[in-house]
């Protein structure tokens, strides 16, 4: 057997006018989304951090209050701290998934 190249049909290149139109559309979309800068990324990291920290701290605070008023054999503080952390992580995951979906949809729009 010989190693002959297979006949693979090549995808025709789009005409120059379509290339220019696609680049112009990308530039217009970039101008509309000018707010997505480094500051936007830092703000999003802060938002995700707070979405984890607040439920964790609220769980710990409620646990401390319950331990003072209704003491028992188990620690309410530890249990509610872990529950708050889980809720916060799920909340952060929700935010990241939503932003990822928006970025993917925007990417698909750019590709068209």
C-alpha positions as CSV (number, residue, x, y, z in Angstrom):
1,X,0.0,0.0,0.0
2,X,1.1,3.5,-0.7
3,X,0.6,6.5,1.4
4,X,-1.3,8.6,-1.0
5,X,-3.1,11.7,0.3
6,X,-6.8,11.2,0.5
7,X,-9.0,13.5,-1.6
8,X,-10.4,15.9,1.1
9,X,-12.5,18.7,-0.3
10,X,-11.1,22.0,0.8
11,X,-13.4,24.6,2.2
12,X,-13.6,27.6,-0.1
13,X,-12.4,30.8,1.4
14,X,-15.0,33.5,1.9
15,X,-14.7,36.5,-0.4
16,X,-12.8,39.6,0.8
17,X,-16.1,41.5,1.3
18,X,-17.3,38.8,3.8
19,X,-14.0,39.0,5.7
20,X,-14.1,42.7,5.9
21,X,-17.8,42.6,7.0
22,X,-17.0,40.0,9.7
23,X,-14.1,42.1,11.1
24,X,-16.2,45.2,11.1
25,X,-19.0,43.4,13.0
26,X,-16.5,42.2,15.6
27,X,-15.2,45.7,16.1
28,X,-18.7,47.0,16.6
29,X,-19.5,44.3,19.2
30,X,-16.2,45.1,20.9
31,X,-17.2,48.8,21.2
32,X,-20.6,47.8,22.7
33,X,-18.9,45.7,25.3
34,X,-16.3,48.2,26.3
35,X,-17.2,47.8,30.0
36,X,-15.6,44.3,30.0
37,X,-12.1,45.5,31.0
38,X,-9.6,44.5,33.6
39,X,-11.8,46.3,36.2
40,X,-14.8,44.2,35.1
41,X,-12.7,41.0,35.7
42,X,-11.5,42.2,39.1
43,X,-15.1,43.2,40.0
44,X,-16.3,39.8,39.0
45,X,-13.7,38.1,41.2
46,X,-14.8,40.3,44.1
47,X,-18.4,39.4,43.5
48,X,-17.6,35.7,43.5
49,X,-15.5,36.1,46.6
50,X,-18.3,37.9,48.5
51,X,-20.9,35.3,47.2
52,X,-18.9,32.7,49.1
53,X,-17.8,34.7,52.1
54,X,-21.2,36.1,53.1
55,X,-23.1,32.8,53.4
56,X,-20.2,31.3,55.2
57,X,-20.0,34.2,57.7
58,X,-23.8,34.2,58.2
59,X,-23.7,30.5,58.9
60,X,-20.9,30.9,61.4
61,X,-22.7,33.8,63.1
62,X,-25.9,31.9,63.4
63,X,-24.0,28.8,64.6
64,X,-22.3,30.9,67.4
65,X,-25.7,32.3,68.4
66,X,-27.3,28.8,68.5
67,X,-24.3,27.4,70.5
68,X,-24.7,30.1,73.1
69,X,-28.5,29.8,73.4
70,X,-29.1,26.1,72.7
71,X,-25.9,24.2,73.5
72,X,-25.9,20.5,72.8
73,X,-23.5,17.6,72.0
74,X,-22.7,18.9,68.5
75,X,-21.4,22.2,67.3
76,X,-23.9,24.4,65.5
77,X,-21.1,26.7,64.5
78,X,-19.1,24.1,62.7
79,X,-22.2,22.6,61.0
80,X,-23.6,25.9,59.8
81,X,-20.2,27.2,58.8
82,X,-19.8,24.2,56.4
83,X,-23.4,24.6,55.2
84,X,-22.8,28.3,54.5
85,X,-19.6,27.4,52.7
86,X,-21.4,24.9,50.5
87,X,-24.2,27.4,49.7
88,X,-21.6,30.0,48.9
89,X,-19.7,27.7,46.6
90,X,-22.9,26.8,44.8
91,X,-23.8,30.5,44.5
92,X,-20.3,31.2,43.0
93,X,-20.6,28.3,40.6
94,X,-23.9,29.7,39.4
95,X,-22.4,33.1,38.7
96,X,-19.4,31.6,36.9
97,X,-21.6,29.3,34.8
98,X,-23.9,32.2,33.8
99,X,-20.9,34.4,32.7
100,X,-19.4,31.4,30.9
101,X,-22.6,30.8,29.0
102,X,-22.8,34.5,28.1
103,X,-19.2,34.5,26.8
104,X,-19.8,31.3,24.8
105,X,-23.0,32.8,23.2
106,X,-21.0,36.0,22.4
107,X,-18.2,33.9,20.8
108,X,-20.8,32.0,18.7
109,X,-22.2,35.3,17.5
110,X,-18.7,36.5,16.6
111,X,-18.1,33.3,14.6
112,X,-21.2,33.8,12.5
